[in-house]
Structures are given as structure tokens and as C-alpha cells.
Amino acid sequence: MPDEPLLEIDWGGRPVQIEYQWVGRSEGPVMVFLHEGLGSVSMWRDFPSQLCNALGCRGLIYSRPGYGRSSPRPAAEHWGPDFMHRQAGEVLPRLLQALGVSEPIWLLGHSDGGSIALLYAAQHAQALQSGGPHRHPLAGLIVMAPHIMVEEISLRSITQARQAYLQGDLRHKLARHHADPDSAFWGWNQAWLAPDFAKWSIEPELSRITVPLLAIQGLNDEYGSLEQIRGIARRAPQTELLEMPDCGHSPHRDQAQTLSEAIAHFFERHKRRA
């Protein structure tokens, strides 16, 4: 793993180190990249830098606590069904504040990161409506293979990932990207497969989102059906959908060129308004 900078923030009454990286231009709009359930800074590879150079913006990539070179999850800590809500409402705002980001941000989230992006947008809109403490200004959302509810296809694939971790080479592969692969894998896997997570849904929150939103999913996604993004569009009617053939759970790896062109078109149409 590359030796990226670490930044300390307070989370849950304890200091945690956050691995982060700036890519793209040194000024301009800020695109924040939110990784998948087993992701990290390094697992994005060069997609963020290539995209930000094409868009003419700055990109902020970071590893959530428990991932990459960020502070690992304590071995006895089990993430509850609200773990993505906490990332959206606690970790991301503290990180932006600590880095001194002042301009409106764009969020680009993949899988669990897409869900976190949606939750941040919903919480931001609710704060504006209620007159409560405002989140950092938000310009727009791009979500790839997000989860808005639990489906059987998701649980089946996550169960298969557990077998690959215990009996296959998944742990070895994750060790290239995480200082503590057990922290990353079991935090995610145990949370998703816990019995009380089966009823998890963020569908009620989606109707609060008012910013431009592009929702993307592969037709061959092994972790979710198209109902995940179509459900977003029903509740947030400004949503633009991109359903990608010959594409699995990771559009930025399976269909990078098509994806980048779609994001660029969306970004250019909405950045002036932002």
C-alpha cells in the first residue's frame, strides 16, 4: 500500500487516524470518493485521478476507520445497523472540517459508500429544512451500485465472500490494501450478516434529497438488483439512472470509459448551478 498521509479526528470520544489522498487539480470543485464495503484509498487505483483530471476538479479519497491504513476497528467492536448512518453523520463531516474544505462538495460513492453518500445528502437536506446545524454544502451525488435495502442476492454474495475469506485467497488479496485485513473484512461482513440487519433500509430518507443525483448499476451486479437504483428514482425524482450492460458490482473497473463519460456529462450539466 502507498504511504498516504494520516489525519487524526475525534470519533465516538476517541482519536482515530484517517488515511487520505488528494488527486487531480490543486483547486476547483471537490469530488469526495467513498469506497465500497471492503475498499480503501489504494483499491480505487487510478480511477479518481483520471476522472478528476478529466473533470478539472480536485478529488479527495479516504479510507474509513477500520480500512486501509486508517485506525483499525478494535477486535471486540461490532458495527450495528446504523454503521453507515454514523459514517455519513459523524466521520465525513469531521474529516471535511479537519481538512479545511470550504467549497461545496460532490460525493461519488460505491456500494456501501454510495449508501453513505445518499445518507449524507438526506441528513444535509433535513438540517437545512429544520434550521439545525448544517452539514458541509453539497453540490451533487454520484452513486454506483448503492444499497438502499437488504436483498437476498446481497446476503448470498456476502456469505460467499465469508467462505472465500476463510477458505480461499481473499484475505491475502485484501492484505495488499489494508494494514489489518481482519478489521476491514469482519467489520463489514459481520454487520451485514447480523440478524438485526435484515430489515435495514434507507428508503424513507431518500425523499429528502434535493441535489442532482446520478445512480449507476451494472446489469450483472452480484450484490444487488436494479431495484436498488430504481427505488432511489421513485423517491428522489431528479435522479438520473444509468443501467450498464456487461457490468458487475464495480462499474469503475468493468466499464471505466463508459462510466467516466456519463459522469462527465452529468457533472458538466450541473456544476454551473452548483
N, C-alpha and C positions, 0 to 999 in steps of 0.2 A: 504494500500500500504506500502511496506517496505520503511524504511527511507534511501534511497540511497544517495551517495554524489552528490553535485551540483557543477558545474564548470561554471564560467562566461566567455562568449565570446562576442565579438562585432559583431553584425549583423545588417546591414542596418542603421548604425550610432547610434544604441542604445545597451546597455548591455542586454544580455539575460542569464538566468541561464539554464544550461543543466543538467538533471539528467542522471547519467551514472553508470555502474557497470562492474567490471572485473570479469570474471569467468574462470574456467579451470586452466591451469598451470600458474606459475608466469613468465615463459619465453617461447621462441619459437615463431613460426609463429602467426600472429594476424588475427583472424577472426572477422570482424565487422558485427554486426547484425542490419539490417534496417527494422523497423517494418511496419506493414500494415497501411492503412488509418485511422483506429481507434485504433491503437496499442500503446504500451508503454513498458517500461522495464518490468513491472510486468506481462504484458499479454503474454510474451514469456514463462512464467512459468519456468520449469526446462529444457526445450529443449536445450538452448545454453550451459548450464553447462554440461549436459550429452554428447552432441555432442563433445564439446571441450575436455573433459576428454578422450573420445574415440579416438579423432584425435591426442591428445598430443599437443594441441596448446592453446594459450590464446584467450579468447573471450571478445570483447568489445560490450556491449549493451548500447544503449542510447535512451532517449525519445526526439524526435524532438521538437522544440519550438511549444507550443500550446498543448502539450500532457504530460501525466503522471504528474510528479512534476516539469517539466521544466516550464519556464515562459509561462503563458497563452497568447493566442492570444488576443490583445486588441479587445473589443467588436465591435468596428466600423471597424475593419480591415477585408477586404475581399481578399482572396487569388486569384490571377489571374491565367490564364492558364499556366504561367511559374513557378508555385509554386514548382514543383518537380525539375525543372532545377536549381532553386535557392538553394534548399536543397543540390543538388549534387555539385554545383559550389561554394557555399558560406559557408553553415553551416558545412558540413562534413570536408572540408579541415581545417577550423578554429579549429574545435574540435580536430582533429588529431594533429595539431600543438600545441595546448594548453596542450594536454596530453603528449607531447614529444615522440610520436610514431615515431620511426626511421626506422624500418624494413618494407619491402613490406607487404602490407595487402591483405587479401582475403575479399571479400564482399559477404554476404549472405542476400538477400533481399526478403521480402514477399509482394506481391501485389504492393501498391504504393512504398514500399521500394525496390521491385525488379526493378521498373522503375527508381528509383533514382540510384540504383547500375549500371544499364545499361548506364544512362546518365553520371555518374562519369567516367565510362570506356571510353565512347566516347570522353568526354572532355579531359581525360588524354592522349588518343592516338593523338588527334588533337594538343595538346600542344607539344607533342614530335615531331610531324611531322613539326610543324611550327617554332620550336625553341623558342616558347614563354615560360612563366612561367610554370614550371612543377607542376602537381598535385603530391600527395604522390604516391610513387611507388606501382603498383598494380600487384598482382600475379595471380589472377583468380576471377571468378564470379560464384555464385550460385544464381539463381533467381527462386522463387516459385510463381506461379500464377501472373506473371508480367503483366502490361498493356503497350502495345506499340501503341494502338489506342483506340478510343471510339467505343464500340459496344452497340447495343440496349439492349442486355442481361445485360450489366453493368448498364446502366441507369435505367432499370426496377428494378433491385435489390437495387440500391441506393435510388430510390424513395420509395420502400417498407421499407427500413431502416428508412427513414424520418417518415413514418407513425408509425413505431414501437417506434421511439423515442418520438413522440408527444403523442401517444395514448397507447403505451404498456409499457413494463418494461425495454426497452433498456437503458434509461437514468440511471435508478437505477443500472443496471449491469455495465455500464461504470464508474459510480462514485466509484467503487471499485478500479479502475486502473488510474483514472485521478483526480487530485485535482480540476480541473474545467472541468467537462464533456461537458458543453456547448461550451467551447473553442475548444475542440477536435472535437466534432461532427459537429458543424456548419462550422468550417473552412474547413473540408473535404467535407461535403455534399453540401454546397453552391458552392464550387469551381467546383465540378463535374457536378452539375445540372445547372450551369450558361450557358446561350445560346451560349456564345463565346467559351465554352469548347468543344462543339460538334465536332469541326474539329481538336481537339488536336491529335497529332501523333508525335512519336519519331522515326518512321521508317527510315527517311533519315540518322539519326545519327548512326544507328546500324552497318552500313557497315564499320565504323571506328574502331570498336572493334577488337582487335587482341589477347587478352589474352584468356586462356582456359575458357570455358563458359558451364555451365550445366543449362539447362532450364527445369523446372518441372511444371506439371499442372495435376490436377485431372480431370478425365473424367466427373465428376458431378459438376464441378465448376459452381456456380450460378452467378459469376461475370465476366465470360469471356469464350470464346470458345477456342479450341485448336489452332485456327489461331493465337492467341497471341504468343505462343512459336514457332509454325511452321514458323511464319513470321520472328522471330529472326534468325532461322536456315537458311532461304533463304538469309539473308543479311550478316550474320556472319557464314560462312561455317564451322568454327571449333566448332560450337555449338553441344553439345550432348543433346539429348532430352530424357526426362522421362515422359511418359504419364501414369498416375496411375489410375487403375480401383477402383471403390468403394471409391472414394476420392472426396471431395468437394474443397472449396477455400483454405483450410488450411491443406496442407499435413502433417505438423509437428504435427497436432492434430489428423488427420484422419488415417494416415499411418506412424506413427513415426518410427517404426522399419525398414520398407522397405526404407523409406526416408534416415534414418541415414546410412544404409548400402550402398546405392547408392552414398551418399555424400562422405563417407569414401573411396570408390573405386575411385571416381573421384579425391579426394584430394591426395591420395597416389600416383596416376599415374603422377600427375602434380607438386607436391610440390618440388621434386628434381630439376626440371627445374627452378622453381621459385627461 
